[in-house]
Structure formats: structure tokens, C-alpha cells
């Protein structure tokens, strides 16, 4: 139990740490950031439930006002911005990614990469596009078209998540809770 709590907190801290890497904010108010890589890793390493809990802990800290999002943003105001769909989608993306890794017993680098694409890209984009449509007054197809700007970088992040997860499994097999 205590180890689970520590790992959840550690991965919440990882999401926060990747928010300190320089972000590029696009014209419609959503930054390109490394935090989605950490969300993918929450699922691939911790599994569905623990991964989602790590992201929820991170979002709770953001809601309390800690400036943990890319660009030093935090507070309840971020949940009324164009990024709201992505923030709401973060825990669902981590859960989906983790569920796929837990259930699909294929080669880990492939499974973790595909799970990251499905959960950390496809699922996250659906929520992100819904948030953009709501906040920017656009239709869902218009918002979905805006989100396509993130595809190349997020595919790279998904492959990185697969490689990092596989490397972690080789170096410390007991730390990969998604395959426990």
C-alpha cells in the first residue's frame, strides 16, 4: 500500500517536472508540452488504476493553484481555458493506456507504444477537441482539425513511452506494475 502511494506521488511529480521543459504555445492557446509523455508513462508503468490516480493527484495540485502546467500555469482558471479537454482527458488517457498494457500480453515495447497511441493520443485528442470546441466556439470537426498539429510529436512521445517502459522492465522488472 505504501509503495503504491509513493509510486503514484512519484509519477504525479514526473508530470509536473516535464511541465518545466519549455513549451511552444500554438495560436489557439494549447501548448506543445512533454507532460503528455508522462501521462502515457503513468499508464504503461503503473497500470490503469494507479496511473489514473497519479494524474488525478497532479490535477488536484494544479486545481489548488500550484503552477505545475507548462508555462507555470495552475489554479482553477486552467479548467476554463482551451486546455480543459486535455486536462479532463489526462486521467482517462492514462487509464486506457494502462488497461491495454495490463490486458495485452504481447511484446512490451510494441504493446506500450500502441497503448500510448490509443490512450495517450487518440483518447486524449477526443477530449482535447471537445474542450477546444467548447471553449473556442468551434464545431467538433474544426477543433479536431486544430488538434492534428500535435500528431507528429505525440507519435514520437508514444514510441518513447514504449522504449522507456521496456527499458524499465529490463532494468527493474518489479517496478512495472502494469504487468504485475
PyMOL commands that set and color helices and strands:
alter all, ss='L'
color gray80, all
select helices_A, chain A and resi 2-18+35-46+48-63+76-80+84-103+108-136+140-171+173-175+177-179
alter helices_A, ss='H'
color red, helices_A
select strands_A, chain A and resi 24-25+31-32
alter strands_A, ss='S'
color yellow, strands_A
deselect
rebuild
show_as cartoon
